[in-house]
Amino acid sequence: MVFNGVDHIAIVVANTEEALAFYRDILGFPVVVSEVVNDPPVRLTHLDMGNVQLQLVQPMRDDHPLHTFLQQRGEGLHHICFAVDDVPQAMDDLEQTGLVPQKKTPHSGPLGRQAAFVEPAHTRGVLLEITNA
């Protein structure tokens, strides 16, 4: 399996517009895309930081697991995402090395790209995601 670099770094936020007041308006990172995906829904907003994107992740309902994340930890770093050529193949490759995906099938990320998370217990405590390059 070959990683094609870092796709994005994700930060969980309680309110995307308030977060944009900092990341876009003060730091100057332009918004690339912002959309609501998955069920329960989550707003994913990507900002261009040059050679990598910053993803602001806002849970849209109280029953979303990231709402619990916010309550327990507050806003902050959630995961690092690496780009791969083929998510299902990369998931198989990861399993062969002993790394366990959180789910058996990929989920839908921004712009309909496939993505999958790897259990942080197997990645030295860091939640990793892979997505199509």
C-alpha positions as CSV (number, residue, x, y, z in Angstrom):
1,M,0.0,0.0,0.0
2,V,1.3,3.4,-0.9
3,F,0.2,6.6,0.8
4,N,0.1,9.6,-1.6
5,G,0.7,12.1,1.2
6,V,-1.6,13.8,3.7
7,D,-5.0,14.7,2.3
8,H,-6.3,16.7,5.3
9,I,-6.1,17.3,9.0
10,A,-9.5,17.3,10.7
11,I,-10.6,19.4,13.6
12,V,-14.0,18.9,15.3
13,V,-15.8,22.2,15.9
14,A,-19.1,23.1,17.6
15,N,-20.0,25.7,15.0
16,T,-18.5,25.9,11.5
17,E,-19.3,29.6,11.0
18,E,-17.6,30.6,14.3
19,A,-14.6,28.4,13.4
20,L,-14.4,30.1,9.9
21,A,-14.1,33.4,11.6
22,F,-10.7,32.2,12.8
23,Y,-9.4,29.9,10.1
24,R,-10.7,31.7,7.1
25,D,-11.0,35.3,8.2
26,I,-8.0,35.6,10.5
27,L,-5.6,33.0,9.2
28,G,-6.6,33.5,5.6
29,F,-7.3,29.9,4.5
30,P,-9.9,29.9,1.7
31,V,-12.8,27.5,1.7
32,V,-12.6,24.8,-0.9
33,V,-15.8,22.9,-0.2
34,S,-18.5,22.7,2.5
35,E,-21.2,20.1,2.5
36,V,-23.3,17.9,4.8
37,V,-22.8,14.2,4.4
38,N,-23.6,10.9,6.1
39,D,-26.3,9.8,8.5
40,P,-26.3,11.1,11.2
41,P,-25.3,14.2,9.3
42,V,-22.0,16.0,9.7
43,R,-20.8,19.2,8.0
44,L,-17.4,18.9,6.5
45,T,-15.7,22.2,5.4
46,H,-12.3,22.0,3.7
47,L,-9.9,24.9,3.7
48,D,-6.8,25.2,1.6
49,M,-3.6,25.5,3.6
50,G,-1.3,25.2,0.6
51,N,0.0,21.6,0.4
52,V,-2.7,20.1,2.7
53,Q,-6.3,20.9,3.6
54,L,-7.8,21.6,7.0
55,Q,-11.2,19.9,7.5
56,L,-13.6,21.5,10.0
57,V,-16.0,18.8,11.2
58,Q,-19.3,19.8,12.8
59,P,-21.8,17.2,14.0
60,M,-25.3,18.3,13.0
61,R,-27.3,16.4,15.5
62,D,-27.0,15.5,19.2
63,D,-27.0,11.8,18.4
64,H,-23.8,12.0,16.3
65,P,-20.8,10.4,17.9
66,L,-18.8,13.6,17.4
67,H,-21.3,15.5,19.6
68,T,-20.1,13.3,22.4
69,F,-16.5,13.9,21.4
70,L,-17.2,17.7,21.7
71,Q,-18.9,17.3,25.1
72,Q,-16.0,15.2,26.5
73,R,-13.0,16.9,24.9
74,G,-14.1,20.2,23.4
75,E,-13.0,21.4,20.0
76,G,-9.7,20.1,18.7
77,L,-7.8,17.7,16.6
78,H,-9.8,14.6,15.5
79,H,-7.8,12.8,12.8
80,I,-5.2,12.8,10.1
81,C,-6.2,11.6,6.6
82,F,-3.9,10.1,4.1
83,A,-4.6,9.9,0.3
84,V,-4.5,6.5,-1.3
85,D,-5.3,5.3,-4.9
86,D,-7.9,2.7,-3.9
87,V,-9.6,2.8,-0.5
88,P,-11.0,-0.8,-0.5
89,Q,-7.6,-2.2,-1.5
90,A,-5.9,-0.1,1.1
91,M,-8.3,-1.4,3.7
92,D,-7.3,-4.9,2.8
93,D,-3.6,-4.0,2.8
94,L,-4.0,-2.4,6.3
95,E,-5.8,-5.5,7.6
96,Q,-2.9,-7.7,6.4
97,T,-0.5,-5.6,8.5
98,G,-2.7,-6.0,11.6
99,L,-4.3,-2.6,11.4
100,V,-8.1,-2.8,11.8
101,P,-10.5,-0.5,10.0
102,Q,-13.4,0.8,12.2
103,K,-16.0,-0.5,9.7
104,K,-15.9,-3.2,7.0
105,T,-17.0,-0.9,4.2
106,P,-15.8,2.7,3.3
107,H,-18.0,5.7,4.2
108,S,-18.8,8.7,1.9
109,G,-16.6,11.7,2.4
110,P,-16.6,15.2,0.8
111,L,-17.5,15.2,-2.9
112,G,-18.5,11.6,-2.7
113,R,-15.0,10.3,-2.2
114,Q,-14.7,6.9,-0.3
115,A,-12.9,7.0,3.1
116,A,-12.2,4.7,6.0
117,F,-10.9,5.1,9.5
118,V,-8.4,2.9,11.2
119,E,-8.8,1.9,14.9
120,P,-6.5,4.2,16.9
121,A,-5.6,1.4,19.3
122,H,-3.5,0.1,16.4
123,T,-2.0,3.4,15.4
124,R,-0.3,4.6,18.6
125,G,-3.4,6.5,19.7
126,V,-3.9,8.6,16.6
127,L,-7.1,8.3,14.6
128,L,-6.1,7.8,11.0
129,E,-8.3,8.0,7.9
130,I,-7.6,7.0,4.3
131,T,-9.4,8.5,1.3
132,N,-9.2,8.4,-2.5
133,A,-6.5,10.6,-3.9
